[in-house]
Amino acid sequence: MLDFGGGARVVAVPGHTDGSLALHLPAGGGVLFTGDTAANVAGDTMPGVFNLDRARLSASFRRLAALETETACFGHGDPILRGAGAALRRAAAGLPGA
């Protein structure tokens, strides 16, 4: 936990790279900074591309989808300002091993 934004949680999300991280701010409905683990391109929420380990990326994506998140900001693509958790869960449901 980091002491800002009402308590920010650093989330390990290996797969894109071994040291990939996301940042979740649960206060106020939840804001998630996904890094390159997820993308939202043309309204299509999906795992990021160009990953070192696809299986680990899928597990990390599902970990992000399980968080209480209203707003998500992505390494690639447009942010989702409302309903981000639902969009991430829909995308996670289609991943291998889901």
Secondary structure, 3 states (H helix, E strand, C coil): CECCCCCEEEEECCCCCCCCEEEEECHHHCEEECCCCEEEECCEEEECCCCCCHHHHHHHHHHHHCCCCCEEECCEECCECCCHHHHHHHHHHCCCCC
